[in-house]
Amino acid sequence: MAFNGNGAIKAWLTSNTSGQNVKSYGISSVSDAGTGRLGVTLSTASSNTKYSIFCNYSLNDNVNPNFVLYNNVSGTKNTTTFELKTNTPNGGTSDSAVDYFVLVVDNF
């Protein structure tokens, strides 16, 4: 993995679902964008919208551990902002994720 240039981790984030930015690097703000949605603003704009976003989450203790959620980028992704949306297997929005762990990889 590169520490700078192409393929470098340019931003990372640990956040709860209310948009509280617990720890981050390269992130200027995080917001609660609604049920199962997290808005993220990068500190430094990317040169284009082709950057990669890797996301994981932890589940609410009341959720079956075999329950699978899908994170995807929803809404408009631009050079400084994106929104994560957590869906259930049938496509509905889910509030079962309690923490998000995000990496952004690109050449900014």
Sequence and secondary structure as in RCSB ss.txt:
>XXXX:A:sequence
MAFNGNGAIKAWLTSNTSGQNVKSYGISSVSDAGTGRLGVTLSTASSNTKYSIFCNYSLNDNVNPNFVLYNNVSG
TKNTTTFELKTNTPNGGTSDSAVDYFVLVVDNF
>XXXX:A:secstr
  SSSTT EEEEEEEETT  EEEEESEEEEEE STTEEEEEESS  SSS  EEEEEEEE TTS TT   EEEEES
   SSEEEEEEE TTS B   EEEEEEEEES  
